[in-house]
Amino acid sequence: MRDALRRAERSGRPGLPLGRFRLSRRSGDLLAVLVDEDGGLVFDPGVRIQGFAPSPDGHLVALEVSDDGSENGRVVVVDTSSRTSTELGAVTVRHTRMAWTGADLFLVDTLGRCLQVRHGEPPRTLFTTAAGERAT
């Protein structure tokens, strides 16, 4: 617990560490970027990062990004070793929780669909919530 608190105190703002990653604002930048525990740049989308979720092995990181800073976002998956990114086409989100199970990413989009995403494959709908319900 102490180690986690020390990392959080060293991390600065705007984001506390999550695994070995954190959001950081470089000198002169208006928007945060994703960096690793050593401060090395992992991804700079050039837009607002609203949330992120690293896979258990840290090889992939899912980011919710917004072009205009509104609540409406899109999901980008970054391969941390090659620094390449893939946007999940036709998936819009709004402050969604993203969770990984192994190599599978799970999230809920603005249409109420619970999606399963495997790297390199299109999202698969597991179920859709009924009107007025919210999936978590």
C-alpha positions, 0 to 999 in steps of 0.5 A: 500500500505504501508503494502505491501511495508513493507512486501516486504522490510522485505521479503528479496530476491529472491522473493517478497511476493505474497499473504501470500507466498514468495520464500526465500533462507535459510542460506546455501541453493543454491535454494529457497524454498516456505515459508509462511508469518511467514517464515515457510517452505511450500515446498522445491522441491530441484530444482529451483522454476521459479514461483508460484501462490497461489489460492485465499484462499491460500489453494493451491499453484501452482509452476513451477519448473525446475530440471536443471534450464533451461526454461523447467519446470513442474507444482507442486500443493502444499496443504498448510495445509497438505504440500503434493504436486501433480505433473501435469503429462505430462504437461511441461511449459516454464515461464507460467503465472498461474491463479486461479479462485476459485479452478481451475488453468489455465495455458498454456503449451509448446504445446500451450494448455490452460489447466484447472486443478482441484485439484485431477483431470487430466488437461483438455484442453480448447483450443490449440493455432494456430502455431505462436500464444501465449495464455496469 
